[in-house]
Amino acid sequence: MRWARFEYQGAVSQGIVNGDNLELISGDMFGDWERTGATISLADAELLIPYEPATFYAAGLNYLDHVLEF
């Protein structure tokens, strides 16, 4: 099963790639979900990154050097 996160008609949705179509789901692909029965053409949707994290953390090994600079 291949999952997709996509934009279609201004709305961001999730679905299952099935050949040249996307099967829309209700719910969340990381939790409870079910197939809605609706499909759209893969060509009509704009594929997005698979997951958009709410927060992103990064730590640099040279952080102390930057602190000492200031």
PyMOL commands that set and color helices and strands:
alter all, ss='L'
color gray80, all
select helices_A, chain A and resi 42-44+63-69
alter helices_A, ss='H'
color red, helices_A
select strands_A, chain A and resi 2-8+11-18+21-27+33-41+46-47
alter strands_A, ss='S'
color yellow, strands_A
deselect
rebuild
show_as cartoon
